[in-house]
Amino acid sequence: MEDVIKKIIKIEEEAQSIMATTLKENNVKRKELEVSLVELKEQLVGHAHIKAKETRKKELSKNAVYAKDIKLKCELRLKEMDVKANANEEAWIDYLVKQVLGD
């Protein structure tokens, strides 16, 4: 009977040792996973910042092209208006003078 009790005690000690080792390993793995999670979050945030910068650069470039196109169209329209004004200046002056003088 005493041998059986000693075996049970030995088995219990081994079981406790195994449980203690398992808990330590579990804590180590948990800490490793927490570190990995932080690193992963940092990577994702870094990739998001890079993607945002790339998108911003593309949008600014596209808007610059659009603004340049509008500027060129405005400059062309102003030149057309200058040409028309120069071509019709005398006629418009005559018309205004007649309107004012009542002729």
Buried (B, 14 or more C-beta within 10 A) or exposed (E): EEEEEEEEEEEEEEEEEEEEEEEEEEEEEEEEEEEEEEEEEEEEEEEEEEEEEEEEEEEEEEEEEEEEEEEEEEEEEEEEEEEEEEEEEEEEEEEEEEEEEEE
